[in-house]
């Protein structure tokens, strides 16, 4: 370290002044320390900023989509569906989702661009994404590839058929990209799809009232293309007076996926994080439909999940992921838990 010494020649007032200057090595060491601290803290700071931005965008998109869908006279009946006349024939017609967007949604929502199932990437849709468990997934291009149980079913005297429509994507004026999965045959209620099973439980098939499901990407083809960050989903139930939900699940299984009672399920969500709760029955149905995205609800795993929607003082609505149906269960029974953000 360099020392500068100055002498005063004022006799008795003679004194020494010593000043210090940093050496190059000390400066470099200080800069190195600052750089290390910045490298540690900046990603976390940037991540927090991104999270807040995505949360704000997500809420704004949900508000706009809910308002737009509420303005539509009905959500069913759009487009034309024609099956192939023979194996390998090329005369099949599927304009359902495209017509829903162009003739329905576009009249109540500002849309910039529309892309068919073969060109989803032209609307900023990523070919692959990362689910909540960190696993890479391929973006579904049809209704069946989104939810495999959306198909014909005959069970307990009830039968129905859901068409395997092709997905269509569009871009909003705000820069979001949305993939549309559409069921033109959706109903206004469960009136024609409610049964009582052999156990005496009321059972309803979600497929019959799911009209449209959207997977959204808040920033188009930019990263990180991860569910829970820039990617999420919205689902509209009921052809008239629709219910629109956009549940954001917790990014992990709670209670290790074990079956527990209803009261325990409520407690587990509260203890998991203060911002978590049990999903209502519509949110739980949406999570089941979008199980490929979350990686948390396993459609086809044969498990039952709790909702927070009461059926009576002693019964609650649950979701059977094996067949994609809602059912009534006693609060004393056991079920799996998936928490969502408040």
VOPAGU-2260 file (C-alpha; in pm, 1 decimal, decimal comma):
REM VOPAGU-2260
SITE   aa  ch    i         X         Y         Z
SITE  UNK   A    0       0,0       0,0       0,0
SITE  UNK   A    1     139,0     342,9     -90,7
SITE  UNK   A    2     184,6     594,4     189,6
SITE  UNK   A    3     200,1     969,8     134,6
SITE  UNK   A    4     376,9    1166,1     414,8
SITE  UNK   A    5     357,5    1545,3     433,0
SITE  UNK   A    6     567,8    1751,0     683,4
SITE  UNK   A    7     465,7    2086,5     823,5
SITE  UNK   A    8     744,1    2335,8     892,3
SITE  UNK   A    9     553,0    2541,4    1145,8
SITE  UNK   A   10     785,0    2460,3    1438,5
SITE  UNK   A   11     587,2    2323,0    1725,9
SITE  UNK   A   12     293,7    2264,3    1496,8
SITE  UNK   A   13     490,8    2020,9    1288,4
SITE  UNK   A   14     275,7    1716,5    1209,2
SITE  UNK   A   15     251,5    1421,0     977,8
SITE  UNK   A   16     -45,6    1356,2     742,6
SITE  UNK   A   17     -84,1    1003,0     617,6
SITE  UNK   A   18    -330,9     912,7     338,5
SITE  UNK   A   19    -404,8     569,0     198,9
SITE  UNK   A   20    -473,7     466,6    -163,5
SITE  UNK   A   21    -600,2     122,8    -281,5
SITE  UNK   A   22    -364,6     -94,0    -478,1
SITE  UNK   A   23    -476,4    -254,9    -804,3
SITE  UNK   A   24    -494,6    -594,9    -633,1
SITE  UNK   A   25    -732,8    -459,7    -367,9
SITE  UNK   A   26    -953,7    -300,5    -632,9
SITE  UNK   A   27    -968,7    -623,9    -831,6
SITE  UNK   A   28   -1052,9    -820,9    -517,2
SITE  UNK   A   29   -1337,3    -581,5    -433,5
SITE  UNK   A   30   -1477,4    -602,8    -785,3
SITE  UNK   A   31   -1457,5    -981,4    -771,6
SITE  UNK   A   32   -1655,2    -988,8    -447,3
SITE  UNK   A   33   -1917,8    -753,6    -591,4
SITE  UNK   A   34   -1942,9    -970,4    -902,3
SITE  UNK   A   35   -1993,2   -1287,5    -700,6
SITE  UNK   A   36   -2265,5   -1128,3    -487,0
SITE  UNK   A   37   -2437,7    -994,7    -799,3
SITE  UNK   A   38   -2421,3   -1335,2    -967,8
SITE  UNK   A   39   -2591,4   -1490,1    -664,7
SITE  UNK   A   40   -2861,3   -1228,1    -607,8
SITE  UNK   A   41   -2948,9   -1104,7    -958,6
SITE  UNK   A   42   -3106,8   -1429,6   -1085,9
SITE  UNK   A   43   -3328,4   -1443,3    -778,7
SITE  UNK   A   44   -3419,7   -1076,7    -817,2
SITE  UNK   A   45   -3488,3   -1118,8   -1188,2
SITE  UNK   A   46   -3693,7   -1431,3   -1117,1
SITE  UNK   A   47   -3908,1   -1247,3    -863,4
SITE  UNK   A   48   -3969,9    -965,6   -1110,1
SITE  UNK   A   49   -4067,5   -1217,1   -1379,3
SITE  UNK   A   50   -4301,1   -1397,1   -1139,3
SITE  UNK   A   51   -4481,0   -1073,8   -1052,6
SITE  UNK   A   52   -4504,1    -981,2   -1420,5
SITE  UNK   A   53   -4646,1   -1321,3   -1515,1
SITE  UNK   A   54   -4897,1   -1311,6   -1229,9
SITE  UNK   A   55   -5020,1    -970,5   -1341,7
SITE  UNK   A   56   -5042,9   -1081,5   -1706,5
SITE  UNK   A   57   -5219,4   -1403,6   -1608,2
SITE  UNK   A   58   -5489,3   -1219,8   -1414,4
SITE  UNK   A   59   -5538,5    -967,2   -1694,9
SITE  UNK   A   60   -5570,1   -1242,3   -1957,0
SITE  UNK   A   61   -5818,3   -1434,3   -1743,3
SITE  UNK   A   62   -6030,4   -1120,4   -1702,2
SITE  UNK   A   63   -6031,5   -1047,4   -2076,2
SITE  UNK   A   64   -6108,3   -1407,8   -2174,4
SITE  UNK   A   65   -6386,0   -1440,8   -1915,6
SITE  UNK   A   66   -6549,6   -1118,8   -2033,9
SITE  UNK   A   67   -6522,6   -1219,5   -2399,5
SITE  UNK   A   68   -6665,9   -1568,3   -2351,1
SITE  UNK   A   69   -6953,4   -1428,3   -2144,9
SITE  UNK   A   70   -7049,4   -1208,8   -2443,4
SITE  UNK   A   71   -7085,4   -1504,8   -2679,4
SITE  UNK   A   72   -7448,2   -1623,3   -2725,1
SITE  UNK   A   73   -7343,1   -1989,9   -2700,3
SITE  UNK   A   74   -7021,7   -2188,6   -2702,3
SITE  UNK   A   75   -7139,8   -2497,1   -2891,9
SITE  UNK   A   76   -7234,8   -2568,3   -3253,1
SITE  UNK   A   77   -6949,2   -2393,2   -3432,4
SITE  UNK   A   78   -6790,3   -2546,2   -3741,4
SITE  UNK   A   79   -6835,0   -2864,2   -3939,6
SITE  UNK   A   80   -6733,1   -3215,6   -3846,1
SITE  UNK   A   81   -6722,8   -3492,6   -4104,5
SITE  UNK   A   82   -6560,2   -3828,8   -4048,1
SITE  UNK   A   83   -6348,0   -4000,5   -4311,5
SITE  UNK   A   84   -6563,7   -4207,1   -4546,4
SITE  UNK   A   85   -6312,7   -4491,8   -4550,6
SITE  UNK   A   86   -5978,6   -4588,4   -4405,5
SITE  UNK   A   87   -5705,9   -4366,3   -4541,1
SITE  UNK   A   88   -5950,5   -4131,8   -4713,8
SITE  UNK   A   89   -5867,0   -3762,1   -4720,5
SITE  UNK   A   90   -6219,3   -3623,0   -4725,5
SITE  UNK   A   91   -6248,3   -3567,8   -4349,6
SITE  UNK   A   92   -6348,2   -3215,2   -4252,5
SITE  UNK   A   93   -6276,6   -3048,7   -3919,9
SITE  UNK   A   94   -6340,9   -2676,3   -3900,4
SITE  UNK   A   95   -6481,7   -2675,3   -3546,9
SITE  UNK   A   96   -6208,9   -2499,7   -3347,5
SITE  UNK   A   97   -6116,8   -2269,8   -3633,8
SITE  UNK   A   98   -6478,6   -2158,8   -3679,1
SITE  UNK   A   99   -6521,6   -2114,2   -3305,3
SITE  UNK   A  100   -6230,5   -1869,8   -3305,2
SITE  UNK   A  101   -6304,4   -1687,3   -3632,3
SITE  UNK   A  102   -6684,8   -1669,3   -3612,6
SITE  UNK   A  103   -6730,9   -1661,8   -3237,7
SITE  UNK   A  104   -6441,9   -1551,1   -3021,0
SITE  UNK   A  105   -6295,2   -1304,4   -3271,3
SITE  UNK   A  106   -6618,3   -1103,5   -3259,5
SITE  UNK   A  107   -6578,5   -1033,0   -2887,6
SITE  UNK   A  108   -6199,4   -1042,2   -2849,3
SITE  UNK   A  109   -5928,0    -862,1   -3046,8
SITE  UNK   A  110   -5724,0   -1128,8   -3228,4
SITE  UNK   A  111   -5422,2   -1069,0   -3450,5
SITE  UNK   A  112   -5342,2   -1402,3   -3608,3
SITE  UNK   A  113   -5497,5   -1750,5   -3637,1
SITE  UNK   A  114   -5298,7   -2070,5   -3708,1
SITE  UNK   A  115   -5423,8   -2424,0   -3782,2
SITE  UNK   A  116   -5300,2   -2737,5   -3606,5
SITE  UNK   A  117   -5023,2   -2788,2   -3860,7
SITE  UNK   A  118   -4878,0   -2440,5   -3804,5
SITE  UNK   A  119   -4928,6   -2367,2   -3434,5
SITE  UNK   A  120   -4571,6   -2237,8   -3408,5
SITE  UNK   A  121   -4661,6   -1951,3   -3644,4
SITE  UNK   A  122   -4874,8   -1812,2   -3361,7
SITE  UNK   A  123   -4590,6   -1830,1   -3111,5
SITE  UNK   A  124   -4682,7   -2172,6   -2973,6
SITE  UNK   A  125   -4379,9   -2371,9   -2855,0
SITE  UNK   A  126   -4340,7   -2724,5   -2990,9
SITE  UNK   A  127   -4239,9   -2840,7   -2643,4
SITE  UNK   A  128   -4284,5   -2711,7   -2291,4
SITE  UNK   A  129   -4184,4   -2803,1   -1936,3
SITE  UNK   A  130   -4451,4   -2923,3   -1695,0
SITE  UNK   A  131   -4471,6   -2837,6   -1325,5
SITE  UNK   A  132   -4251,1   -3131,0   -1231,0
SITE  UNK   A  133   -3976,4   -3018,0   -1466,8
SITE  UNK   A  134   -4040,9   -3283,0   -1732,9
SITE  UNK   A  135   -4035,2   -3194,7   -2105,4
SITE  UNK   A  136   -4366,9   -3247,1   -2287,1
SITE  UNK   A  137   -4483,5   -3217,8   -2648,2
SITE  UNK   A  138   -4761,0   -2962,3   -2706,6
SITE  UNK   A  139   -5095,2   -3141,9   -2775,7
SITE  UNK   A  140   -5243,2   -3074,8   -3120,7
SITE  UNK   A  141   -5584,4   -3243,6   -3079,4
SITE  UNK   A  142   -5849,0   -3270,7   -2807,9
SITE  UNK   A  143   -5770,7   -3639,1   -2748,2
SITE  UNK   A  144   -5398,4   -3574,0   -2713,7
SITE  UNK   A  145   -5480,6   -3307,6   -2455,9
SITE  UNK   A  146   -5705,7   -3540,5   -2253,8
SITE  UNK   A  147   -5709,1   -3903,2   -2363,6
SITE  UNK   A  148   -6041,0   -3982,6   -2194,1
SITE  UNK   A  149   -6225,6   -3731,5   -2415,5
SITE  UNK   A  150   -6376,9   -3993,9   -2641,4
SITE  UNK   A  151   -6678,2   -4215,5   -2683,8
SITE  UNK   A  152   -6798,1   -4386,4   -2369,7
SITE  UNK   A  153   -7075,2   -4624,3   -2271,5
SITE  UNK   A  154   -7103,1   -4686,8   -1899,7
SITE  UNK   A  155   -7387,1   -4758,3   -1657,4
SITE  UNK   A  156   -7645,2   -4700,3   -1928,1
SITE  UNK   A  157   -7498,8   -4361,3   -2032,8
SITE  UNK   A  158   -7326,6   -4317,3   -2367,3
SITE  UNK   A  159   -7181,5   -4014,9   -2540,1
SITE  UNK   A  160   -6925,9   -3929,1   -2805,3
SITE  UNK   A  161   -6679,2   -3639,7   -2801,1
SITE  UNK   A  162   -6517,0   -3554,5   -3137,4
SITE  UNK   A  163   -6137,7   -3550,8   -3158,7
SITE  UNK   A  164   -6115,2   -3197,0   -3296,4
SITE  UNK   A  165   -5790,7   -3042,1   -3413,3
SITE  UNK   A  166   -5644,0   -2757,3   -3213,6
SITE  UNK   A  167   -5618,7   -2402,2   -3345,5
SITE  UNK   A  168   -5394,1   -2125,6   -3212,5
SITE  UNK   A  169   -5427,7   -1749,0   -3214,7
SITE  UNK   A  170   -5241,1   -1442,8   -3093,3
SITE  UNK   A  171   -5394,9   -1156,0   -2900,2
SITE  UNK   A  172   -5310,0    -789,9   -2940,9
SITE  UNK   A  173   -5133,2    -809,8   -2605,3
SITE  UNK   A  174   -4884,5   -1064,7   -2738,8
SITE  UNK   A  175   -5022,1   -1380,9   -2576,8
SITE  UNK   A  176   -5045,5   -1706,2   -2770,6
SITE  UNK   A  177   -5341,6   -1937,7   -2703,6
SITE  UNK   A  178   -5411,9   -2289,6   -2829,8
SITE  UNK   A  179   -5783,1   -2374,0   -2854,9
SITE  UNK   A  180   -5922,8   -2725,0   -2793,6
SITE  UNK   A  181   -6292,9   -2725,9   -2877,3
SITE  UNK   A  182   -6592,6   -2952,8   -2820,2
SITE  UNK   A  183   -6877,3   -2833,4   -3047,5
SITE  UNK   A  184   -7121,3   -3081,4   -2887,8
SITE  UNK   A  185   -7091,6   -2949,8   -2532,8
SITE  UNK   A  186   -7407,6   -2914,1   -2325,0
SITE  UNK   A  187   -7541,5   -2641,4   -2102,6
SITE  UNK   A  188   -7562,6   -2873,6   -1802,1
SITE  UNK   A  189   -7518,2   -3230,9   -1681,5
SITE  UNK   A  190   -7886,6   -3312,2   -1737,6
SITE  UNK   A  191   -7806,9   -3576,9   -1997,5
SITE  UNK   A  192   -7488,0   -3706,9   -1843,3
SITE  UNK   A  193   -7566,9   -3770,1   -1478,0
SITE  UNK   A  194   -7587,7   -4124,3   -1348,5
SITE  UNK   A  195   -7598,7   -4315,3   -1023,8
SITE  UNK   A  196   -7330,4   -4582,6   -1007,4
SITE  UNK   A  197   -7348,1   -4921,3    -839,2
SITE  UNK   A  198   -7242,0   -4762,8    -509,2
SITE  UNK   A  199   -7531,0   -4518,7    -516,7
SITE  UNK   A  200   -7304,2   -4221,1    -588,9
SITE  UNK   A  201   -7405,7   -3936,7    -817,9
SITE  UNK   A  202   -7165,2   -3926,6   -1112,6
SITE  UNK   A  203   -7121,1   -3667,1   -1388,3
SITE  UNK   A  204   -6897,1   -3672,9   -1695,8
SITE  UNK   A  205   -6700,9   -3350,3   -1736,5
SITE  UNK   A  206   -6650,3   -3414,4   -2109,5
SITE  UNK   A  207   -7013,0   -3332,1   -2185,9
SITE  UNK   A  208   -7001,2   -2976,5   -2050,9
SITE  UNK   A  209   -6639,8   -2888,1   -2140,4
SITE  UNK   A  210   -6685,2   -2654,0   -2435,7
SITE  UNK   A  211   -6340,0   -2507,9   -2486,2
SITE  UNK   A  212   -5998,8   -2533,7   -2325,8
SITE  UNK   A  213   -5710,1   -2294,1   -2384,0
SITE  UNK   A  214   -5339,9   -2337,1   -2322,7
SITE  UNK   A  215   -5181,4   -1992,6   -2308,2
SITE  UNK   A  216   -4827,0   -1866,9   -2337,5
SITE  UNK   A  217   -4797,3   -1517,8   -2194,2
SITE  UNK   A  218   -4493,4   -1414,5   -2400,2
SITE  UNK   A  219   -4536,5   -1605,6   -2724,2
SITE  UNK   A  220   -4232,9   -1797,3   -2844,7
SITE  UNK   A  221   -4001,9   -1652,3   -2579,4
SITE  UNK   A  222   -3887,1   -1867,3   -2287,3
SITE  UNK   A  223   -3900,1   -2025,5   -2043,7
SITE  UNK   A  224   -4206,1   -2212,6   -2184,5
SITE  UNK   A  225   -4279,9   -2358,2   -1841,8
SITE  UNK   A  226   -4616,4   -2430,1   -1680,1
SITE  UNK   A  227   -4665,2   -2211,2   -1375,3
SITE  UNK   A  228   -4453,0   -1935,4   -1524,8
SITE  UNK   A  229   -4537,5   -1815,7   -1874,8
SITE  UNK   A  230   -4764,7   -2112,7   -1959,0
SITE  UNK   A  231   -5102,7   -2197,5   -1806,7
SITE  UNK   A  232   -5456,9   -2294,6   -1905,6
SITE  UNK   A  233   -5820,1   -2179,6   -1900,0
SITE  UNK   A  234   -6132,8   -2391,8   -1932,8
SITE  UNK   A  235   -6491,0   -2289,4   -2013,7
SITE  UNK   A  236   -6776,2   -2515,6   -1902,1
SITE  UNK   A  237   -7144,9   -2500,4   -2009,8
SITE  UNK   A  238   -7257,3   -2392,8   -2356,3
SITE  UNK   A  239   -7471,9   -2112,9   -2212,2
SITE  UNK   A  240   -7400,2   -1909,4   -1899,2
SITE  UNK   A  241   -7044,9   -2045,5   -1910,0
SITE  UNK   A  242   -6814,7   -2088,2   -1614,6
SITE  UNK   A  243   -6452,3   -1998,5   -1689,2
SITE  UNK   A  244   -6170,1   -2111,4   -1460,3
SITE  UNK   A  245   -5791,0   -2078,3   -1476,3
SITE  UNK   A  246   -5647,7   -2274,6   -1181,5
SITE  UNK   A  247   -5277,5   -2244,0   -1105,9
SITE  UNK   A  248   -5167,8   -2560,6    -924,3
SITE  UNK   A  249   -4895,4   -2583,2    -664,9
SITE  UNK   A  250   -4565,9   -2684,3    -820,1
SITE  UNK   A  251   -4543,3   -3009,2    -628,2
SITE  UNK   A  252   -4753,1   -3290,9    -489,3
SITE  UNK   A  253   -4859,1   -3239,6    -129,9
SITE  UNK   A  254   -4869,8   -3511,2     131,8
SITE  UNK   A  255   -4659,5   -3722,5    -108,8
SITE  UNK   A  256   -4974,8   -3797,0    -307,5
SITE  UNK   A  257   -5123,9   -4010,3     -30,8
SITE  UNK   A  258   -5499,1   -4041,2      20,1
SITE  UNK   A  259   -5633,4   -3853,8     322,7
SITE  UNK   A  260   -5966,1   -3732,0     462,0
SITE  UNK   A  261   -6138,0   -3412,5     353,2
SITE  UNK   A  262   -6052,4   -3217,9     668,6
SITE  UNK   A  263   -5691,4   -3329,6     641,7
SITE  UNK   A  264   -5686,2   -3219,5     277,7
SITE  UNK   A  265   -5796,0   -2867,8     369,6
SITE  UNK   A  266   -5530,9   -2851,8     640,9
SITE  UNK   A  267   -5256,2   -2981,6     409,1
SITE  UNK   A  268   -5316,9   -2702,9     158,3
SITE  UNK   A  269   -5314,9   -2437,1     428,0
SITE  UNK   A  270   -4995,9   -2571,0     580,0
SITE  UNK   A  271   -4831,6   -2607,3     239,9
SITE  UNK   A  272   -4838,1   -2232,3     182,6
SITE  UNK   A  273   -5059,3   -1951,6     303,9
SITE  UNK   A  274   -5153,6   -1874,6     -57,5
SITE  UNK   A  275   -5279,7   -2228,7    -128,9
SITE  UNK   A  276   -5625,7   -2386,8    -103,7
SITE  UNK   A  277   -5825,9   -2680,0    -234,2
SITE  UNK   A  278   -5959,4   -2618,9    -587,5
SITE  UNK   A  279   -6333,6   -2588,5    -635,0
SITE  UNK   A  280   -6495,3   -2861,2    -845,2
SITE  UNK   A  281   -6471,5   -2667,6   -1173,2
SITE  UNK   A  282   -6104,1   -2591,7   -1113,1
SITE  UNK   A  283   -6039,1   -2955,9   -1027,6
SITE  UNK   A  284   -6209,1   -3062,8   -1351,6
SITE  UNK   A  285   -5991,0   -2818,2   -1544,3
SITE  UNK   A  286   -5680,3   -2960,2   -1376,4
SITE  UNK   A  287   -5786,4   -3310,4   -1475,5
SITE  UNK   A  288   -5842,8   -3203,8   -1838,1
SITE  UNK   A  289   -5499,3   -3041,5   -1843,1
SITE  UNK   A  290   -5321,9   -3317,4   -1654,3
SITE  UNK   A  291   -5064,5   -3348,5   -1932,7
SITE  UNK   A  292   -4949,8   -2994,1   -1855,3
SITE  UNK   A  293   -4932,6   -3007,9   -1479,4
SITE  UNK   A  294   -4787,0   -3354,8   -1444,1
SITE  UNK   A  295   -4951,9   -3358,7   -1101,4
SITE  UNK   A  296   -5295,2   -3504,0   -1173,3
SITE  UNK   A  297   -5253,2   -3835,8   -1350,5
SITE  UNK   A  298   -5548,4   -3893,4   -1581,3
SITE  UNK   A  299   -5590,3   -4267,7   -1598,7
SITE  UNK   A  300   -5419,4   -4326,6   -1264,7
SITE  UNK   A  301   -5753,0   -4438,4   -1118,6
SITE  UNK   A  302   -5723,8   -4199,9    -826,2
SITE  UNK   A  303   -5984,3   -3971,9    -673,7
SITE  UNK   A  304   -5905,5   -3610,7    -585,6
SITE  UNK   A  305   -6076,4   -3377,6    -341,2
SITE  UNK   A  306   -6238,1   -3049,3    -437,4
SITE  UNK   A  307   -6338,8   -2777,1    -194,9
SITE  UNK   A  308   -6700,2   -2773,1    -319,0
SITE  UNK   A  309   -6954,3   -2913,4     -74,1
SITE  UNK   A  310   -7249,5   -3120,6    -199,4
SITE  UNK   A  311   -7413,5   -3140,3     141,8
SITE  UNK   A  312   -7309,2   -3103,1     502,5
SITE  UNK   A  313   -7152,6   -3450,6     493,2
SITE  UNK   A  314   -7055,3   -3489,0     126,6
SITE  UNK   A  315   -6813,5   -3323,5    -115,0
SITE  UNK   A  316   -6763,1   -3325,6    -490,2
SITE  UNK   A  317   -6453,0   -3513,3    -604,8
SITE  UNK   A  318   -6291,0   -3590,0    -939,9
SITE  UNK   A  319   -6216,6   -3939,2   -1070,6
SITE  UNK   A  320   -5916,6   -3905,4   -1300,4
SITE  UNK   A  321   -5966,9   -4251,1   -1450,0
SITE  UNK   A  322   -6274,7   -4153,6   -1652,3
SITE  UNK   A  323   -6271,1   -3775,8   -1609,4
SITE  UNK   A  324   -6589,5   -3761,8   -1406,4
SITE  UNK   A  325   -6718,1   -3584,3   -1098,5
SITE  UNK   A  326   -6871,3   -3780,0    -815,5
SITE  UNK   A  327   -7008,2   -3721,3    -467,7
SITE  UNK   A  328   -6812,4   -3868,4    -178,6
SITE  UNK   A  329   -6842,0   -3861,3     198,9
SITE  UNK   A  330   -6614,2   -3627,2     389,9
SITE  UNK   A  331   -6507,5   -3934,4     589,1
SITE  UNK   A  332   -6365,9   -4103,8     278,9
SITE  UNK   A  333   -6008,2   -4069,2     156,2
SITE  UNK   A  334   -5880,2   -3893,4    -155,0
SITE  UNK   A  335   -5570,3   -3738,0    -304,5
SITE  UNK   A  336   -5491,0   -3369,3    -276,1
SITE  UNK   A  337   -5383,3   -3107,8    -525,5
SITE  UNK   A  338   -5361,4   -2749,1    -398,6
SITE  UNK   A  339   -5402,6   -2438,1    -611,1
SITE  UNK   A  340   -5302,1   -2077,2    -560,9
SITE  UNK   A  341   -5561,3   -1844,8    -417,0
